């Protein structure tokens, strides 16, 4: 995983995510496989994007543990399929839950977890990345009428969160 905008690979690179529970997880994983054949998806919502730690893993876990209890469980509802203009990442927007995720991000982006990402934090679920702009737009247009998107997933409660090394 690349953590720095200059493309330098970092060994000490971590993300804080919440995995999407079924049945929405299966829906999103199937959609991602449709957009990017050969992809091995694990539908999740990123709370802290990939970053190097400025302290130990234990310090990062302690920071998360001491701050996460400030937040009550909340529901996430997905919105539209969109494309980020600079990175060409195809993503599913978050219709409900963004107002809870933004303060969580700000509260946790401190101490050993503090990092200045190349893009502002924007809660979303990635569907495809590493595609050209034309292919990204083609895939979004192709997905809009597909059988997968005709099924409307219901909002699901927040899943478990975890700190993962990339």
N, CA, C and O of each residue as an XYZ file, in Angstrom:
664
protein
N       0.853     -1.179      0.000
C       0.000      0.000      0.000
C       0.885      1.224      0.000
O       1.898      1.258      0.699
N       0.522      2.222     -0.766
C       1.274      3.459     -0.817
C       0.683      4.442      0.177
O      -0.519      4.705      0.165
N       1.532      4.981      1.034
C       1.062      5.912      2.041
C       1.445      7.348      1.709
O       0.787      8.285      2.164
N       2.469      7.526      0.947
C       2.915      8.876      0.669
C       2.587      9.246     -0.767
O       2.585      8.400     -1.661
N       2.311     10.527     -0.970
C       1.941     10.985     -2.298
C       3.087     10.870     -3.293
O       2.857     10.900     -4.502
N       4.325     10.738     -2.801
C       5.453     10.588     -3.712
C       5.622      9.140     -4.178
O       6.554      8.838     -4.922
N       4.730      8.241     -3.747
C       4.744      6.862     -4.222
C       5.697      5.945     -3.482
O       5.867      4.795     -3.886
N       6.329      6.417     -2.405
C       7.268      5.598     -1.646
C       6.522      4.516     -0.872
O       5.567      4.802     -0.150
N       6.972      3.261     -1.031
C       6.382      2.165     -0.268
C       6.858      2.231      1.172
O       8.038      2.458      1.436
N       5.938      2.032      2.093
C       6.293      2.024      3.500
C       5.901      0.692      4.111
O       4.813      0.180      3.848
N       6.775      0.135      4.918
C       6.493     -1.127      5.588
C       5.559     -0.878      6.759
O       4.651     -1.672      7.004
N       5.767      0.202      7.479
C       5.007      0.549      8.670
C       3.770      1.356      8.265
O       3.673      2.541      8.581
N       2.824      0.716      7.564
C       1.662      1.407      7.011
C       0.389      0.760      7.537
O       0.179     -0.440      7.359
N      -0.464      1.555      8.186
C      -1.658      1.032      8.838
C      -2.905      1.796      8.411
O      -2.838      2.965      8.033
N      -4.049      1.106      8.479
C      -5.363      1.709      8.231
C      -6.292      1.304      9.367
O      -6.123      0.242      9.968
N      -7.258      2.139      9.654
C      -8.315      1.795     10.598
C      -9.603      1.725      9.788
O     -10.024      2.713      9.186
N     -10.227      0.539      9.779
C     -11.413      0.327      8.955
C     -12.511     -0.357      9.752
O     -12.266     -0.945     10.805
N     -13.718     -0.267      9.230
C     -14.822     -1.075      9.721
C     -15.315     -1.883      8.534
O     -15.649     -1.327      7.487
N     -15.358     -3.190      8.703
C     -15.823     -4.050      7.627
C     -17.341     -4.022      7.576
O     -18.016     -4.004      8.605
N     -17.855     -4.018      6.374
C     -19.297     -3.968      6.151
C     -19.870     -5.364      6.395
O     -19.359     -6.338      5.842
N     -20.928     -5.485      7.217
C     -21.519     -6.806      7.467
C     -22.417     -7.249      6.310
O     -22.839     -6.436      5.488
N     -22.699     -8.550      6.263
C     -23.654     -9.080      5.286
C     -25.045     -8.591      5.649
O     -25.304     -8.337      6.825
N     -25.932     -8.452      4.710
C     -25.854     -8.824      3.300
C     -25.221     -7.747      2.424
O     -24.926     -8.006      1.257
N     -25.006     -6.534      2.962
C     -24.427     -5.475      2.150
C     -23.006     -5.822      1.711
O     -22.617     -5.490      0.591
N     -22.222     -6.481      2.566
C     -20.854     -6.863      2.207
C     -20.837     -7.709      0.949
O     -20.057     -7.441      0.035
N     -21.687     -8.731      0.888
C     -21.720     -9.607     -0.279
C     -22.095     -8.816     -1.527
O     -21.493     -8.999     -2.585
N     -23.089     -7.937     -1.406
C     -23.511     -7.095     -2.518
C     -22.329     -6.266     -3.035
O     -22.073     -6.228     -4.238
N     -21.612     -5.603     -2.121
C     -20.498     -4.736     -2.519
C     -19.320     -5.530     -3.055
O     -18.686     -5.108     -4.022
N     -19.010     -6.676     -2.444
C     -17.918     -7.511     -2.958
C     -18.231     -8.019     -4.359
O     -17.347     -8.042     -5.216
N     -19.468     -8.425     -4.604
C     -19.869     -8.871     -5.946
C     -19.751     -7.722     -6.944
O     -19.288     -7.917     -8.068
N     -20.166     -6.535     -6.535
C     -20.076     -5.369     -7.402
C     -18.623     -5.047     -7.732
O     -18.299     -4.747     -8.881
N     -17.747     -5.109     -6.730
C     -16.330     -4.808     -6.964
C     -15.704     -5.827     -7.906
O     -14.905     -5.462     -8.769
N     -16.060     -7.109     -7.750
C     -15.550     -8.136     -8.670
C     -16.053     -7.895    -10.089
O     -15.349     -8.194    -11.054
N     -17.257     -7.359    -10.224
C     -17.794     -7.043    -11.552
C     -17.012     -5.887    -12.187
O     -16.729     -5.909    -13.384
N     -16.670     -4.888    -11.386
C     -15.932     -3.737    -11.897
C     -14.467     -4.053    -12.167
O     -13.891     -3.560    -13.137
N     -13.857     -4.883    -11.302
C     -12.433     -5.193    -11.414
C     -12.262     -6.711    -11.341
O     -11.989     -7.252    -10.270
N     -12.423     -7.400    -12.478
C     -12.275     -8.863    -12.469
C     -10.914     -9.275    -11.887
O      -9.888     -8.668    -12.193
N     -10.925    -10.302    -11.057
C      -9.706    -10.782    -10.408
C      -9.424    -10.119     -9.075
O      -8.513    -10.532     -8.358
N     -10.192     -9.098     -8.733
C     -10.036     -8.411     -7.459
C     -10.461     -9.340     -6.320
O     -11.382    -10.142     -6.479
N      -9.792     -9.231     -5.180
C     -10.175     -9.985     -3.985
C     -10.669     -8.961     -2.959
O      -9.897     -8.477     -2.132
N     -11.961     -8.638     -3.021
C     -12.479     -7.549     -2.193
C     -12.777     -7.952     -0.747
O     -12.958     -9.128     -0.429
N     -12.821     -6.956      0.096
C     -13.278     -7.073      1.483
C     -13.935     -5.730      1.789
O     -13.281     -4.809      2.278
N     -15.229     -5.626      1.497
C     -15.932     -4.346      1.600
C     -15.747     -3.733      2.984
O     -16.012     -4.365      4.006
N     -15.290     -2.499      2.989
C     -15.049     -1.797      4.240
C     -15.183     -0.302      4.038
O     -15.162      0.205      2.916
N     -15.318      0.373      5.134
C     -15.331      1.821      5.166
C     -14.106      2.244      5.966
O     -13.921      1.805      7.101
N     -13.282      3.080      5.388
C     -12.044      3.493      6.036
C     -12.307      4.638      7.002
O     -12.934      5.638      6.651
N     -11.818      4.472      8.219
C     -11.905      5.533      9.227
C     -10.619      6.357      9.195
O     -10.665      7.587      9.194
N      -9.477      5.680      9.170
C      -8.186      6.342      8.979
C      -7.527      5.712      7.750
O      -7.218      4.521      7.763
N      -7.307      6.496      6.684
C      -6.660      5.957      5.489
C      -5.239      5.469      5.792
O      -4.687      5.794      6.843
N      -4.643      4.688      4.877
C      -3.286      4.152      5.095
C      -2.301      5.241      5.494
O      -2.290      6.342      4.943
N      -1.466      4.884      6.485
C      -0.517      5.844      7.038
C       0.618      5.120      7.747
O       0.436      4.005      8.235
N       1.777      5.744      7.805
C       2.825      5.226      8.673
C       2.505      5.636     10.107
O       1.850      6.654     10.328
N       2.953      4.863     11.065
C       2.778      5.232     12.472
C       3.993      6.031     12.928
O       5.121      5.740     12.529
N       3.758      7.038     13.767
C       4.879      7.797     14.322
C       5.258      7.271     15.703
O       6.093      7.861     16.390
N       4.650      6.170     16.105
C       4.946      5.513     17.374
C       4.832      4.010     17.167
O       4.884      3.528     16.035
N       4.679      3.282     18.244
C       4.563      1.827     18.165
C       3.124      1.416     17.867
O       2.194      2.210     18.011
N       2.960      0.177     17.456
C       1.617     -0.360     17.236
C       0.822     -0.323     18.538
O      -0.366     -0.002     18.530
N       1.466     -0.648     19.648
C       0.794     -0.628     20.951
C       0.297      0.786     21.284
O      -0.807      0.941     21.806
N       1.094      1.811     20.990
C       0.670      3.190     21.237
C      -0.523      3.562     20.347
O      -1.434      4.264     20.786
N      -0.511      3.092     19.107
C      -1.631      3.365     18.196
C      -2.908      2.705     18.712
O      -3.973      3.324     18.713
N      -2.804      1.462     19.147
C      -3.966      0.749     19.681
C      -4.484      1.436     20.941
O      -5.695      1.551     21.128
N      -3.590      1.886     21.794
C      -3.991      2.600     23.014
C      -4.710      3.906     22.666
O      -5.704      4.252     23.304
N      -4.220      4.624     21.669
C      -4.870      5.875     21.236
C      -6.281      5.582     20.749
O      -7.223      6.286     21.113
N      -6.433      4.549     19.929
C      -7.759      4.177     19.417
C      -8.664      3.766     20.575
O      -9.799      4.231     20.677
N      -8.163      2.899     21.437
C      -8.966      2.394     22.564
C      -9.432      3.513     23.481
O     -10.563      3.488     23.965
N      -8.582      4.481     23.722
C      -8.939      5.560     24.655
C      -9.902      6.572     24.039
O     -10.547      7.322     24.771
N     -10.014      6.610     22.714
C     -10.856      7.623     22.069
C     -12.130      7.054     21.435
O     -13.119      7.774     21.299
N     -12.121      5.794     21.052
C     -13.251      5.240     20.298
C     -14.528      5.175     21.139
O     -15.633      5.250     20.601
N     -14.377      5.037     22.435
C     -15.566      4.957     23.297
C     -16.318      6.280     23.378
O     -17.433      6.324     23.898
N     -15.719      7.365     22.869
C     -16.407      8.660     22.812
C     -17.524      8.664     21.764
O     -18.327      9.596     21.707
N     -17.568      7.619     20.940
C     -18.519      7.575     19.828
C     -19.532      6.461     20.027
O     -19.173      5.323     20.328
N     -20.797      6.803     19.856
C     -21.872      5.810     19.949
C     -22.003      5.096     18.609
O     -21.655      5.657     17.570
N     -22.508      3.845     18.627
C     -22.771      3.148     17.357
C     -23.755      3.963     16.505
O     -24.641      4.639     17.028
N     -23.579      3.882     15.206
C     -24.464      4.597     14.281
C     -24.619      3.786     13.006
O     -23.832      2.881     12.731
N     -25.636      4.119     12.238
C     -25.900      3.411     10.995
C     -25.251      4.129      9.822
O     -25.094      5.350      9.807
N     -24.881      3.312      8.839
C     -24.322      3.810      7.590
C     -25.330      3.487      6.495
O     -25.825      2.363      6.406
N     -25.627      4.473      5.670
C     -26.470      4.232      4.497
C     -25.691      4.692      3.269
O     -25.144      5.794      3.237
N     -25.654      3.829      2.264
C     -24.912      4.156      1.056
C     -25.727      5.057      0.139
O     -26.955      5.107      0.206
N     -24.994      5.772     -0.727
C     -25.611      6.698     -1.674
C     -25.334      6.278     -3.106
O     -25.614      5.144     -3.496
N     -24.781      7.197     -3.886
C     -24.573      7.003     -5.316
C     -23.186      6.456     -5.631
O     -22.257      6.592     -4.835
N     -23.058      5.839     -6.799
C     -21.758      5.442     -7.332
C     -21.184      6.670     -8.029
O     -21.811      7.235     -8.925
N     -19.975      7.082     -7.606
C     -19.324      8.281     -8.140
C     -17.856      7.984     -8.428
O     -17.363      6.898     -8.123
N     -17.162      8.959     -9.018
C     -15.729      8.827     -9.319
C     -15.010     10.047     -8.768
O     -15.414     11.179     -9.034
N     -13.927      9.824     -7.988
C     -13.100     10.944     -7.539
C     -12.380     11.507     -8.760
O     -11.790     10.745     -9.526
N     -12.416     12.835     -8.959
C     -11.883     13.420    -10.192
C     -10.371     13.305    -10.372
O      -9.915     13.166    -11.507
N      -9.585     13.355     -9.318
C      -8.131     13.323     -9.468
C      -7.590     11.896     -9.522
O      -6.746     11.587    -10.363
N      -8.066     11.029     -8.638
C      -7.528      9.668     -8.536
C      -8.267      8.653     -9.409
O      -7.779      7.539     -9.601
N      -9.430      9.020     -9.939
C     -10.259      8.115    -10.747
C     -10.713      6.882     -9.971
O     -10.994      5.845    -10.571
N     -10.787      6.982     -8.665
C     -11.308      5.892     -7.840
C     -12.828      5.899     -7.954
O     -13.468      6.929     -7.742
N     -13.406      4.741     -8.291
C     -14.857      4.579     -8.345
C     -15.298      4.208     -6.932
O     -14.765      3.272     -6.336
N     -16.269      4.939     -6.401
C     -16.661      4.696     -5.020
C     -18.165      4.819     -4.818
O     -18.884      5.402     -5.630
N     -18.605      4.253     -3.714
C     -19.982      4.354     -3.276
C     -20.015      5.416     -2.187
O     -19.343      5.293     -1.163
N     -20.801      6.454     -2.418
C     -20.862      7.541     -1.441
C     -21.609      7.084     -0.184
O     -22.351      6.102     -0.199
N     -21.392      7.820      0.886
C     -22.065      7.546      2.158
C     -23.146      8.607      2.331
O     -22.852      9.788      2.518
N     -24.394      8.168      2.265
C     -25.541      9.076      2.361
C     -25.812      9.443      3.820
O     -26.062     10.606      4.135
N     -25.763      8.454      4.703
C     -25.970      8.681      6.137
C     -24.789      8.088      6.890
O     -24.374      6.964      6.607
N     -24.253      8.820      7.831
C     -23.129      8.354      8.632
C     -21.889      9.215      8.476
O     -20.985      9.139      9.308
N     -21.821     10.032      7.429
C     -20.647     10.898      7.225
C     -20.461     11.882      8.366
O     -19.334     12.156      8.778
N     -21.569     12.417      8.879
C     -21.455     13.423      9.957
C     -20.893     12.790     11.231
O     -20.331     13.499     12.065
N     -21.033     11.474     11.400
C     -20.431     10.776     12.543
C     -18.984     10.375     12.247
O     -18.151     10.349     13.152
N     -18.688     10.068     10.996
C     -17.347      9.613     10.629
C     -16.316     10.747     10.632
O     -15.161     10.526     10.995
N     -16.712     11.933     10.240
C     -15.761     13.047     10.189
C     -15.178     13.394     11.560
O     -13.960     13.525     11.675
N     -16.004     13.549     12.611
C     -15.408     13.808     13.927
C     -14.598     12.616     14.447
O     -13.622     12.801     15.174
N     -15.000     11.391     14.075
C     -14.240     10.216     14.490
C     -12.848     10.261     13.859
O     -11.846     10.015     14.530
N     -12.796     10.575     12.576
C     -11.510     10.698     11.880
C     -10.634     11.749     12.566
O      -9.462     11.499     12.846
N     -11.209     12.923     12.833
C     -10.449     14.009     13.459
C      -9.952     13.627     14.844
O      -8.829     13.968     15.216
N     -10.775     12.924     15.608
C     -10.407     12.520     16.965
C      -9.288     11.479     16.973
O      -8.450     11.467     17.875
N      -9.280     10.602     15.958
C      -8.302      9.509     15.925
C      -7.026      9.851     15.169
O      -6.027      9.149     15.320
N      -7.028     10.887     14.378
C      -5.855     11.285     13.593
C      -4.925     12.144     14.457
O      -4.649     13.301     14.141
N      -4.448     11.543     15.558
C      -3.601     12.230     16.540
C      -2.488     11.296     17.001
O      -2.520     10.091     16.752
N      -1.502     11.883     17.679
C      -0.439     11.090     18.298
C       0.241     10.167     17.295
O       0.643     10.608     16.219
N       0.372      8.883     17.641
C       1.082      7.958     16.750
C       0.333      7.679     15.440
O       0.904      7.113     14.508
N      -0.940      8.076     15.370
C      -1.758      7.869     14.169
C      -1.854      9.119     13.300
O      -2.428      9.067     12.212
N      -1.302     10.239     13.759
C      -1.440     11.494     13.017
C      -0.702     11.413     11.691
O       0.441     10.962     11.618
N      -1.394     11.868     10.632
C      -0.814     11.824      9.294
C      -1.585     12.783      8.402
O      -2.808     12.890      8.498
N      -0.862     13.476      7.536
C      -1.477     14.388      6.568
C      -1.621     13.641      5.241
O      -0.650     13.470      4.504
N      -2.852     13.200      4.949
C      -3.103     12.474      3.703
C      -3.002     13.409      2.505
O      -3.142     14.623      2.651
N      -2.760     12.853      1.325
C      -2.683     13.689      0.125
C      -4.039     14.263     -0.300
O      -4.091     15.235     -1.054
N      -5.147     13.659      0.184
C      -6.495     14.144     -0.138
C      -7.263     14.331      1.170
O      -7.000     13.628      2.145
N      -8.209     15.272      1.200
C      -9.039     15.430      2.400
C      -9.842     14.146      2.671
O     -10.206     13.428      1.740
N     -10.111     13.867      3.950
C     -10.896     12.683      4.312
C     -12.303     12.822      3.745
O     -12.964     13.845      3.923
N     -12.744     11.772      3.061
C     -14.071     11.749      2.437
C     -14.631     10.342      2.623
O     -14.254      9.433      1.883
N     -15.522     10.140      3.595
C     -16.039      8.785      3.842
C     -16.672      8.188      2.578
O     -17.500      8.822      1.925
N     -16.266      6.964      2.252
C     -16.765      6.286      1.053
C     -16.411      4.807      1.132
O     -15.666      4.380      2.014
N     -16.949      4.038      0.208
C     -16.595      2.632      0.056
C     -16.036      2.479     -1.352
O     -16.749      2.707     -2.329
N     -14.772      2.096     -1.463
C     -14.126      1.955     -2.766
C     -14.699      0.761     -3.509
O     -14.851     -0.328     -2.955
N     -15.015      0.995     -4.789
C     -15.502     -0.075     -5.661
C     -14.463     -0.478     -6.696
O     -14.414     -1.641     -7.098
N     -13.625      0.468     -7.136
C     -12.580      0.180     -8.120
C     -11.540      1.278     -8.052
O     -11.856      2.441     -7.799
N     -10.295      0.894     -8.282
C      -9.206      1.866     -8.326
C      -8.139      1.369     -9.273
O      -8.133      0.198     -9.654
N      -7.229      2.259     -9.656
C      -6.161      1.881    -10.572
C      -6.634      1.788    -12.014
O      -5.965      1.180    -12.849
N      -7.778      2.385    -12.310
C      -8.312      2.378    -13.674
C      -8.063      3.730    -14.317
O      -7.865      4.724    -13.618
N      -8.071      3.776    -15.642
C      -7.979      5.065    -16.325
C      -9.304      5.803    -16.159
O     -10.320      5.185    -15.841
N      -9.304      7.097    -16.368
C     -10.528      7.904    -16.233
C     -11.634      7.369    -17.137
O     -12.777      7.226    -16.701
N     -11.306      7.076    -18.379
C     -12.324      6.582    -19.320
C     -12.892      5.255    -18.844
O     -14.105      5.048    -18.890
N     -12.030      4.352    -18.386
C     -12.497      3.052    -17.916
C     -13.310      3.198    -16.639
O     -14.295      2.484    -16.447
N     -12.905      4.125    -15.754
C     -13.673      4.374    -14.527
C     -15.085      4.817    -14.863
O     -16.055      4.297    -14.310
N     -15.198      5.772    -15.765
C     -16.520      6.280    -16.144
C     -17.331      5.207    -16.862
O     -18.538      5.088    -16.650
N     -16.666      4.429    -17.711
C     -17.353      3.340    -18.413
C     -17.904      2.330    -17.409
O     -19.043      1.881    -17.535
N     -17.089      1.974    -16.407
C     -17.539      1.017    -15.401
C     -18.697      1.558    -14.579
O     -19.629      0.818    -14.262
N     -18.654      2.839    -14.229
C     -19.761      3.425    -13.476
C     -21.029      3.370    -14.315
O     -22.086      2.978    -13.819
N     -20.932      3.755    -15.568
C     -22.109      3.721    -16.440
C     -22.602      2.296    -16.635
O     -23.810      2.064    -16.696
N     -21.682      1.335    -16.733
C     -22.072     -0.059    -16.898
C     -22.739     -0.634    -15.668
O     -23.609     -1.497    -15.781
N     -22.345     -0.170    -14.494
C     -22.901     -0.686    -13.245
C     -24.296     -0.140    -12.978
O     -25.118     -0.812    -12.355
N     -24.567      1.071    -13.444
C     -25.843      1.705    -13.133
C     -27.029      0.839    -13.535
O     -28.014      0.787    -12.799
N     -26.970      0.165    -14.664
C     -28.095     -0.648    -15.104
C     -27.952     -2.124    -14.819
O     -28.788     -2.916    -15.254
N     -26.920     -2.516    -14.103
C     -26.679     -3.945    -13.878
C     -27.647     -4.514    -12.845
O     -28.189     -3.768    -12.029
N     -27.871     -5.834    -12.874
C     -28.756     -6.462    -11.883
C     -28.306     -6.213    -10.444
O     -29.143     -6.164     -9.542
N     -27.005     -6.055    -10.214
C     -26.527     -5.819     -8.852
C     -27.083     -4.525     -8.279
O     -27.460     -4.481     -7.108
N     -27.139     -3.477     -9.083
C     -27.577     -2.191     -8.552
C     -29.090     -2.064     -8.524
O     -29.609     -1.095     -7.969
N     -29.802     -2.998     -9.099
C     -31.263     -2.946     -9.012
C     -31.744     -3.418     -7.645
O     -32.869     -3.124     -7.240
N     -30.885     -4.153     -6.933
C     -31.220     -4.557     -5.569
C     -30.798     -3.428     -4.652
O     -29.632     -3.033     -4.658
N     -31.707     -2.907     -3.874
C     -31.383     -1.798     -2.985
C     -31.005     -2.338     -1.612
O     -31.857     -2.865     -0.898
N     -29.719     -2.210     -1.234
C     -29.332     -2.694      0.094
C     -29.895     -1.805      1.184
O     -29.981     -0.588      1.023
N     -30.277     -2.413      2.285
C     -30.780     -1.663      3.436
C     -29.598     -1.200      4.275
O     -28.558     -1.858      4.294
N     -29.745     -0.076      4.967
C     -28.667      0.358      5.861
C     -28.403     -0.716      6.920
O     -29.325     -1.387      7.385
N     -27.152     -0.864      7.285
C     -26.800     -1.848      8.303
C     -26.059     -1.161      9.435
O     -25.410     -0.139      9.213
N     -26.142     -1.697     10.635
C     -25.415     -1.078     11.748
C     -23.919     -1.182     11.542
O     -23.430     -2.053     10.822
N     -23.224     -0.306     12.168
C     -21.775     -0.271     12.091
C     -21.191     -1.628     12.480
O     -21.672     -2.270     13.414
N     -20.155     -2.061     11.762
C     -19.484     -3.324     12.070
C     -18.353     -3.088     13.062
O     -18.223     -1.997     13.616
N     -17.554     -4.088     13.280
C     -16.392     -3.974     14.147
C     -15.315     -3.165     13.440
O     -15.223     -3.188     12.213
N     -14.509     -2.456     14.203
C     -13.407     -1.739     13.594
C     -12.118     -2.447     13.943
O     -12.042     -3.172     14.935
N     -11.101     -2.232     13.121
C      -9.822     -2.875     13.365
C      -8.693     -2.084     12.743
O      -8.878     -1.450     11.705
N      -7.526     -2.114     13.366
C      -6.318     -1.497     12.849
C      -5.564     -2.576     12.098
O      -5.252     -3.623     12.664
N      -5.269     -2.331     10.829
C      -4.642     -3.343      9.995
C      -3.401     -2.812      9.335
O      -3.382     -1.689      8.830
N      -2.345     -3.631      9.340
C      -1.119     -3.264      8.638
C      -1.293     -3.626      7.185
O      -1.732     -4.729      6.859
N      -0.946     -2.695      6.304
C      -1.083     -2.902      4.854
C       0.089     -3.727      4.353
O       0.174     -4.019      3.161
